[in-house]
Amino acid sequence: MHRIRSHSKSNLFLMEMILCLLFLSLTCSVCIRLFAAAYENRRQARNLNHIQEYSTTVAELLKAWDTNNIQDYVRLLEGRGDPLVLNILSPGENDLPSETLYAEDTPCLGSILLSFDRSWQPCPAEEAVEKTVIRLYRGNLEKAASLIFLQDNRSTEEEDTLFEFTVRYPVFSAEQEAAR
C-alpha cells in the first residue's frame, strides 16, 4: 500500500507568518526613513525661520544706524530686547570665515558675533552651535552689513555655512536728507 502524504497545515501557516513579518519589517523601515526626513526638514525650516528673523532685524537696524561707530550699532542691536550674547571682533580676527572685501572703498568697521545653542537661544561662544557673524561696512555712498550664518558640524569639527548675504543702504548727506 502506498501512503498518501498530506502536507501539514502548520507549514503553510509558518510560511504565511514569515511573509507577514517580512512585509511588516519593510513597512517599518520605510516609516523610519520618513520620520527621519521629516525631522531633518523641520530642523532646516526652523533654521531658515531664525535666519529670516535675524536678517530682517539686522537690515532694519542697519537702516537706522547713522554713525561710523560699531558700538552704536551694538547698542541698537542690544536695545531690541532680546538677551543676546555679543562678541565684537576687529577686522581680520582668526575665528571668522575668510574676509571678503565688500568694496575697495568701503572699509570693514568690524564684526559682531552672535552665539546660539541648538534651539537658537543665546549662549556663550564656547557653547555655541549656531553662530551669526555680522560684518559692518560704511563708506561715503552706502552702508552695508554682510551676514554669515554658521552651524557647527560636530562630526568634522568645522563650521558649515548655512546662509550668507549682504544688505546695503545708501548714505545721504545732511543736505540730501533735508531735501527728502
SERO-4910 file (N, C-alpha, C, O; in steps of 0.05 Angstrom, whole numbers):
BEGIN
 pado doro    nc1    nc2    nc3   cac1   cac2   cac3    cc1    cc2    cc3    oc1    oc2    oc3
  Met    A     16    -24      0      0      0      0     17     25      0     38     27     13
  His    A      7     43    -15     20     69    -16      7     88      3    -18     90      5
  Arg    A     24    101     17     13    121     35     13    148     21     32    155      9
  Ile    A     -8    161     23    -10    188     12     -2    208     34    -13    208     56
  Arg    A     18    224     26     27    243     46     11    268     44      6    279     22
  Ser    A      2    277     65    -11    303     65      7    323     79     19    318     99
  His    A      8    347     67     25    368     79     11    379    103    -14    383    104
  Ser    A     27    384    122     16    395    146      7    424    143     20    439    128
  Lys    A    -14    432    155    -24    459    154     -6    478    169     -6    502    165
  Ser    A      9    467    188     27    485    203     49    496    186     58    518    191
  Asn    A     58    482    166     79    492    148     68    516    132     82    536    129
  Leu    A     44    514    123     32    536    108     28    561    126     33    583    118
  Phe    A     20    556    151     17    578    170     43    591    176     45    616    178
  Leu    A     64    576    179     91    586    184    101    603    161    112    625    165
  Met    A     96    594    136    104    610    113     89    636    111    101    657    105
  Glu    A     64    636    117     47    660    118     57    679    139     58    703    134
  Met    A     65    670    162     75    687    183    102    700    176    107    723    182
  Ile    A    119    685    162    144    695    154    140    718    133    154    738    135
  Leu    A    122    714    115    116    735     95    104    760    108    111    782    100
  Cys    A     87    756    127     75    779    142     97    794    157     97    819    156
  Leu    A    115    780    170    137    793    184    156    808    165    166    830    171
  Leu    A    161    797    142    177    810    122    164    836    112    177    856    111
  Phe    A    138    834    106    124    858     98    123    879    120    126    903    114
  Leu    A    119    871    145    119    889    167    146    903    171    147    927    177
  Ser    A    168    888    169    194    899    172    201    919    150    213    940    155
  Leu    A    192    913    125    196    932    103    180    958    108    190    980    103
  Thr    A    156    955    117    139    978    122    151    995    145    151   1020    143
  Cys    A    161    982    165    174    997    188    198   1012    179    203   1035    187
  Ser    A    214   1000    162    239   1014    152    231   1039    136    245   1059    137
  Val    A    211   1037    120    201   1060    104    191   1082    123    197   1105    119
  Cys    A    176   1074    143    166   1094    163    188   1108    178    187   1132    182
  Ile    A    209   1093    185    231   1105    200    246   1125    182    253   1147    191
  Arg    A    249   1118    157    262   1137    138    245   1162    135    255   1184    134
  Leu    A    219   1159    133    201   1182    131    202   1200    155    203   1225    153
  Phe    A    203   1188    179    205   1204    203    232   1219    205    233   1241    214
  Ala    A    253   1206    197    280   1218    197    280   1242    177    291   1263    184
  Ala    A    269   1238    154    268   1260    134    250   1283    144    257   1306    140
  Ala    A    228   1277    157    211   1298    168    226   1313    190    223   1338    192
  Tyr    A    241   1300    207    256   1313    227    277   1332    215    280   1355    224
  Glu    A    291   1323    195    311   1340    181    298   1364    168    309   1386    169
  Asn    A    275   1360    155    261   1382    143    252   1403    164    253   1427    159
  Arg    A    242   1393    187    234   1411    208    257   1427    219    254   1451    224
  Arg    A    280   1414    222    304   1428    232    313   1449    212    321   1471    220
  Gln    A    313   1443    186    321   1463    166    301   1486    165    309   1509    162
  Ala    A    276   1480    168    255   1501    167    259   1520    192    256   1544    190
  Arg    A    265   1508    215    270   1524    239    294   1542    235    293   1565    242
  Asn    A    316   1531    224    340   1547    219    334   1570    200    342   1593    204
  Leu    A    319   1564    178    312   1585    159    294   1607    171    296   1630    165
  Asn    A    277   1598    189    259   1617    203    276   1636    220    271   1661    220
  His    A    295   1626    235    312   1643    252    330   1660    235    335   1683    241
  Ile    A    340   1650    213    356   1665    194    340   1689    184    350   1711    183
  Gln    A    315   1684    176    298   1706    166    293   1727    188    294   1751    182
  Glu    A    288   1718    212    283   1736    234    307   1754    240    304   1779    242
  Tyr    A    331   1743    242    355   1759    248    363   1775    224    374   1797    228
  Ser    A    359   1766    200    365   1781    176    348   1807    175    358   1828    168
  Thr    A    323   1804    180    305   1827    180    313   1847    201    313   1871    196
  Thr    A    320   1837    225    328   1855    247    354   1870    239    355   1894    243
  Val    A    373   1856    229    398   1868    221    394   1889    199    406   1911    201
  Ala    A    377   1883    180    371   1902    159    357   1927    169    364   1950    161
  Glu    A    338   1924    187    324   1947    198    342   1964    215    341   1989    214
  Leu    A    360   1951    231    378   1966    247    400   1980    231    409   2002    237
  Leu    A    408   1967    209    427   1980    191    416   2005    179    430   2025    176
  Lys    A    390   2005    172    377   2029    161    377   2051    182    380   2075    174
  Ala    A    373   2044    207    373   2065    228    400   2074    238    403   2095    250
  Trp    A    421   2058    232    448   2064    241    460   2087    225    460   2086    201
  Asp    A    468   2109    239    477   2133    224    504   2143    232    511   2166    226
  Thr    A    521   2127    245    548   2135    251    568   2115    240    560   2094    229
  Asn    A    594   2121    244    615   2102    235    625   2086    259    645   2073    257
  Asn    A    611   2086    281    619   2073    305    604   2046    308    579   2046    309
  Ile    A    619   2024    309    606   1998    312    591   1996    338    572   1981    341
  Gln    A    601   2010    359    588   2009    385    559   2020    384    542   2010    399
  Asp    A    554   2039    367    527   2049    364    509   2028    352    485   2026    360
  Tyr    A    519   2013    333    503   1991    321    498   1969    342    476   1958    343
  Val    A    518   1964    359    514   1944    380    493   1953    400    477   1937    409
  Arg    A    492   1979    406    472   1989    424    444   1986    412    424   1980    426
  Leu    A    442   1991    386    416   1987    372    408   1957    374    385   1951    379
  Leu    A    427   1940    369    422   1911    370    414   1902    397    395   1886    400
  Glu    A    427   1912    418    421   1904    445    394   1917    454    381   1906    472
  Gly    A    387   1939    443    362   1953    450    337   1940    440    315   1949    446
  Arg    A    339   1918    424    316   1904    414    301   1890    436    277   1884    433
  Gly    A    314   1884    458    300   1870    480    308   1841    482    302   1829    503
  Asp    A    321   1829    462    330   1801    464    356   1800    480    373   1817    477
  Pro    A    358   1780    498    383   1778    513    404   1764    495    407   1740    495
  Leu    A    419   1780    479    439   1769    461    466   1767    474    473   1782    492
  Val    A    482   1748    465    510   1745    473    526   1755    450    529   1742    429
  Leu    A    538   1779    453    552   1792    431    582   1792    436    591   1796    458
  Asn    A    597   1787    415    626   1790    416    633   1808    392    626   1802    370
  Ile    A    647   1830    398    655   1848    377    683   1840    368    701   1838    385
  Leu    A    686   1835    343    712   1826    332    723   1847    313    708   1858    297
  Ser    A    749   1852    315    761   1871    297    765   1858    270    766   1833    268
  Pro    A    768   1873    248    771   1861    222    796   1843    221    817   1851    230
  Gly    A    793   1819    211    815   1801    207    820   1782    230    840   1769    230
  Glu    A    802   1780    250    807   1761    272    804   1733    261    790   1728    242
  Asn    A    818   1714    274    821   1687    264    796   1670    262    794   1653    245
  Asp    A    777   1674    280    755   1656    281    732   1663    262    710   1652    264
  Leu    A    737   1682    244    717   1688    224    723   1673    198    746   1666    193
  Pro    A    702   1668    182    708   1657    156    725   1676    140    728   1700    147
  Ser    A    736   1668    118    754   1684    102    742   1712     97    719   1714     88
  Glu    A    758   1732    102    749   1760     98    745   1765     68    764   1761     52
  Thr    A    722   1773     60    717   1781     33    712   1811     33    697   1820     49
  Leu    A    725   1825     15    721   1854     14    694   1859      2    686   1848    -19
  Tyr    A    679   1877     15    653   1884      5    657   1903    -19    646   1898    -40
  Ala    A    674   1923    -16    682   1941    -38    708   1953    -29    714   1956     -5
  Glu    A    725   1960    -48    752   1970    -42    750   1996    -26    767   2001     -9
  Asp    A    731   2013    -33    729   2039    -19    712   2039      6    707   2060     18
  Thr    A    701   2016     13    684   2013     36    698   1995     57    697   1971     55
  Pro    A    710   2007     77    725   1991     96    706   1976    116    684   1985    122
  Cys    A    716   1953    125    701   1937    145    707   1950    172    730   1952    180
  Leu    A    686   1958    186    690   1971    212    693   1951    234    703   1958    256
  Gly    A    686   1926    229    688   1905    249    666   1886    246    649   1888    228
  Ser    A    665   1866    263    645   1845    261    633   1840    289    646   1845    309
  Ile    A    609   1831    288    594   1823    312    588   1794    310    577   1785    290
  Leu    A    594   1779    331    589   1750    331    566   1745    351    569   1751    375
  Leu    A    544   1734    341    522   1726    358    523   1696    361    526   1681    341
  Ser    A    521   1686    385    523   1657    390    497   1646    400    484   1658    417
  Phe    A    490   1622    390    465   1609    397    469   1580    402    488   1568    391
  Asp    A    452   1568    419    453   1539    423    436   1525    402    427   1539    383
  Arg    A    432   1499    404    418   1484    384    389   1494    380    378   1492    358
  Ser    A    377   1505    401    349   1515    398    348   1545    394    327   1558    399
  Trp    A    370   1557    384    372   1585    378    367   1603    402    356   1625    399
  Gln    A    376   1594    425    375   1611    449    404   1622    452    423   1608    448
  Pro    A    407   1648    460    433   1660    463    450   1644    484    439   1635    504
  Cys    A    476   1641    478    494   1627    496    522   1637    491    527   1651    472
  Pro    A    541   1631    509    569   1639    505    580   1626    480    571   1605    471
  Ala    A    600   1639    468    612   1630    443    624   1602    445    623   1587    425
  Glu    A    634   1594    468    646   1568    471    626   1545    469    632   1523    460
  Glu    A    601   1551    477    580   1530    476    562   1532    451    544   1516    448
  Ala    A    568   1551    434    551   1556    411    551   1534    390    571   1522    385
  Val    A    527   1529    380    524   1510    357    518   1526    332    528   1520    311
  Glu    A    501   1546    335    494   1564    313    508   1591    319    508   1601    341
  Lys    A    520   1603    298    533   1629    301    524   1647    278    520   1638    255
  Thr    A    522   1673    284    516   1692    264    538   1713    265    543   1725    286
  Val    A    551   1718    242    572   1738    240    560   1761    224    551   1757    202
  Ile    A    561   1785    236    552   1809    222    576   1827    217    588   1837    237
  Arg    A    584   1831    192    606   1848    186    594   1875    177    577   1876    159
  Leu    A    603   1896    189    592   1923    183    612   1938    165    636   1939    171
  Tyr    A    601   1951    144    617   1967    126    603   1994    124    579   1996    124
  Arg    A    620   2015    122    608   2041    118    627   2058    101    650   2062    108
  Gly    A    617   2068     79    632   2086     61    618   2112     58    600   2119     73
  Asn    A    627   2128     39    615   2154     34    587   2152     21    570   2169     25
  Leu    A    583   2131      5    558   2130    -10    538   2109      1    514   2111     -4
  Glu    A    548   2089     14    530   2069     25    541   2055     50    565   2055     55
  Lys    A    523   2043     64    530   2027     87    519   1999     82    499   1995     68
  Ala    A    533   1979     93    526   1952     87    532   1934    110    549   1940    127
  Ala    A    518   1912    111    523   1891    131    523   1864    116    505   1858    101
  Ser    A    544   1849    120    547   1823    109    540   1803    131    553   1803    152
  Leu    A    520   1786    126    512   1766    146    521   1739    138    517   1730    115
  Ile    A    532   1724    157    541   1697    152    529   1680    175    536   1685    198
  Phe    A    513   1661    168    501   1643    188    516   1617    187    517   1603    166
  Leu    A    528   1609    210    545   1585    211    532   1565    230    518   1572    249
  Gln    A    539   1540    225    529   1518    243    553   1499    247    566   1491    229
  Asp    A    557   1492    273    578   1473    280    572   1446    269    549   1436    273
  Asn    A    591   1434    256    587   1406    247    604   1389    266    629   1388    263
  Arg    A    592   1376    285    606   1361    306    622   1338    294    642   1330    306
  Ser    A    614   1327    272    628   1304    261    655   1312    248    674   1296    249
  Thr    A    656   1336    236    681   1344    222    696   1365    238    718   1374    229
  Glu    A    685   1374    260    698   1395    277    702   1421    261    720   1437    267
  Glu    A    685   1426    241    686   1451    225    658   1464    226    639   1452    237
  Glu    A    657   1488    215    632   1502    214    622   1502    186    637   1508    167
  Asp    A    596   1496    183    583   1497    156    569   1523    153    557   1533    172
  Thr    A    570   1535    130    556   1560    125    528   1553    116    523   1540     96
  Leu    A    508   1562    132    480   1557    126    470   1577    105    456   1569     87
  Phe    A    478   1602    109    467   1623     91    486   1647     93    498   1652    114
  Glu    A    489   1661     71    507   1685     71    496   1705     50    489   1698     28
  Phe    A    493   1730     59    485   1751     40    492   1778     51    501   1781     74
  Thr    A    489   1799     35    496   1826     42    472   1844     39    457   1842     20
  Val    A    468   1862     58    447   1882     58    460   1910     54    480   1916     67
  Arg    A    449   1926     36    461   1952     31    440   1974     32    417   1971     25
  Tyr    A    449   1997     42    432   2021     42    449   2045     34    473   2046     40
  Pro    A    437   2064     19    452   2088     12    456   2106     37    440   2106     55
  Val    A    478   2121     36    483   2141     57    478   2168     45    489   2175     24
  Phe    A    461   2184     58    454   2210     49    468   2231     66    471   2228     90
  Ser    A    477   2253     53    489   2275     68    466   2290     81    443   2285     76
  Ala    A    473   2309     98    453   2325    113    435   2341     93    411   2343     97
  Glu    A    447   2351     72    432   2366     52    413   2348     37    389   2355     32
  Gln    A    422   2324     29    405   2305     15    382   2296     33    360   2292     24
  Glu    A    388   2292     59    368   2283     78    347   2304     82    323   2298     84
  Ala    A    355   2330     82    335   2352     85    318   2355     60    295   2362     62
  Ala    A    329   2348     37    314   2351     12    294   2329      9    275   2332     -7
  Arg    A    297   2307     23    279   2284     20    254   2291     34    236   2275     35
***
